[in-house]
């Protein structure tokens, strides 16, 4: 009998039934049912495994549900996952909250690595997926990490490695590091007080970052640590809340070097730039046709008062090898952009004359007054259609003429019709001038429809918005669909 079978709980009724295939991407209302897993392991007070370090991660197979139960004190454990699972039998690491709804906490401060594991660059992560000797190095697949709070993967915090030696976390550490793997989902987690919140290397593909709160990450004074820093062949961010980085931290909220990037229905605030969408350094990503299209829609983008770059979004590249730059199209639509900056705000920077951006249905609102918005800086072409903009907006503040802006059907004004700006409610009032204003119908709308909108507390709600569409990330308040079960409730 295998070790895993010895560790399993007794079979319940229906245990021998074949579990249903796990859909991918995972719907926001997907729930994990224990009876669909062949193996179940519970971790916490009163269970056979009291801490994550006692779980035999090196031997876990697909079809395993690991439930980590919340307790009063944080778990101080570090580990790596290397399981090659499947759609029918995924590996799911699931946090079980306490009665008050608090998630289980895994802290990197004084954490201890399970000694049976053997993986390199321990100082780079709290939880790592892929890149190990034990478990054997392979390509982990169909891994889900959900409902856990991760924190303190940064200096000056330290940990005890697998050989019992104390080490300090690296400047580029991450709470969750994905070095290698595919079909990996990070869902409903709280990720904070680390150098990078999430870090994914070029050996990853088909990542889903969904419903997480990512906040207070970074290294003071450094531009190299970010809320999330990813390079993947296929990645989707949705329903996350990126809160500002730590005080004095100069990284970006979200930095990405992926192919097939989709950023939708999130709230993203703070950072040197909110979105830094730059070049990959790896041929398999650069050569993929999805590298030439990037989709950003249905988001709330909030630029704070902190000092940083003038631009909210950067698209193209930041390195010396320009042949690697994203020289395709950024589709930016139905977002609500709020800037609290006292000086100039530039919406977009394009790094290459062969880069283009198509912007439609966006609200851009400056809380410090009009006349301080520029659309683009750098090079490239911009199509600006049926957006709501402040009076006196400029195509650019730059003296360099390497860009071209074509504008049509845009609205200007001082009040886009937010329901309650002071309270942070950016839904549209029934009398808002942004209602029924978007008639532009590019093909991207059918490929990536705006069928949801962000809801507070890491939730989502359906967007009921028949054409002509409302401008911004939210439809008018009178069009909200009847309340349904909260998508992120377990």
Secondary structure, DSSP 8 states (H G I E B T S, - for coil): --HHHHHS----TTTTS------SS--TT----GGG-SEEEEESTTSSB-SGGGS-GGG--SSEEEEEE--SS-B-EEEEE--B--SSS-EEEEEE--TT---EEEE-TTEEE-TT-B-S-GGGEEEEES--SBS-SS--EEEEEESEEEE--STT-EEE-TTS-EEE--TT-EEEEEEEEEEEEEES-EEESSSEEEEEEEEEEEEEEES-EEES-S-BT-SS--SEEEEEEEEEEES-EE---STTB-S-SEEE--EEEEEES-EEE-SSSSEEE---S-HHHHTSGGGGEEEEES-EEEE-SS---SEEEEES--SS-GGGS--SEEEEES-EEEE--SS-EEEEEE--TT-EEEEES-EEEETT-SS-EEEEEESEEEEEES-EE-TT-BS-S-S---EEEEEES-EE-S---EEETTTTEEEE-TT-TTTT-B----THHHHS---EEEETTTEEEE----SSB-SSSS-BGGG-----S-TT--
